[in-house]
């Protein structure tokens, strides 16, 4: 068996190939292309296992290795302390350490969602990117209006009445052309958002788990699918506290000298899951019920922001037990993810 430590970068990967005795056979750089990796593994000869860290671009390399049927271990970057605490940190040192840890079966493994869930995540994040682009374009239009001192007589500048009003404005050519261009871009972006939303609605309608989550306050088709995609297999979390920690909603705790200090939330884990839960918590806090009661009780003592986080934690606890329900899990409509040892990463 050959053990390969891959230190991934944007355009290249530094590799260390090691045998079962720990002897380094070769090291070097590889372009992150299908052709280069295919040629590289054709020369490995023996069965090989690869370890790579769950950095921002691990999807591309993992998908490629999966296609080549090369076994891959995904290392949890926060828990690979041998690398994080190294005094000398280079590509060569990192890849060598990864290979040694893989050979010794000491890699702190991260969760790898199935390809179908990875694709669902990309669809949801694609729509989120389009919405951010839409917001940016609208802000540019408002900037033009602000520069000219125009105040819209309608609530929605981009609705039918607002568009008619924009067409009557007296602007210099450079601003008139910019406004026309921005509105054209906005039309295209909104068309793409609508198309992505239709696909998401269809996916949510086919998922019994998404339909179950939609019965909770503040959760619609998009947020239900995003929650499911970010969590993956709910069975990898032994209890709600682990899921709350994965979402980065658990407070930091520090104990020293017999005293315990509780700080702000950790913000470590799935940023997408944390975001959608806080958004849902804002809606849940407006509806009469236990979430609104919780929001008011904590808000009166600690403020609205901390109260929203508390509601998000409570909502996620309800989601945990909802998804752990046998009937929900058996008919989720999503591929069952597998759990590997170690903490989950998004």
Secondary structure, 3 states (H helix, E strand, C coil): CEEEEEEECCCEEEEEEECCCCCEEEEEEEECCHHHHHHHHHCCCCCEEEEEECCCCHHHHHHHHHHCCCEEEEECCCCCHHHHCCCCCCHHHHHHHHHHHHHCCCCCECCCCCHHHHHHHHHHHHHHHHHHHHHHHHHHHHHHHHHCCCCCCCCCCCCHHHHHHHHCCCCCHHHHHHHHHHHHHHHHHHHHHHHHHHHHHHHHHCCHHHHHHCCCCCCCHHHHHHHHHHHCCHHHCCCHHHHHHHCCCCEEEEEECCEEEEEEECCCCCHHHHHHHHHHHHHHCCCCCHHHHHHHHHHHHHCHHHHHHHHHHHHHHHHHHHHHCHHHHHCCCCCCCCCCCCCCCC
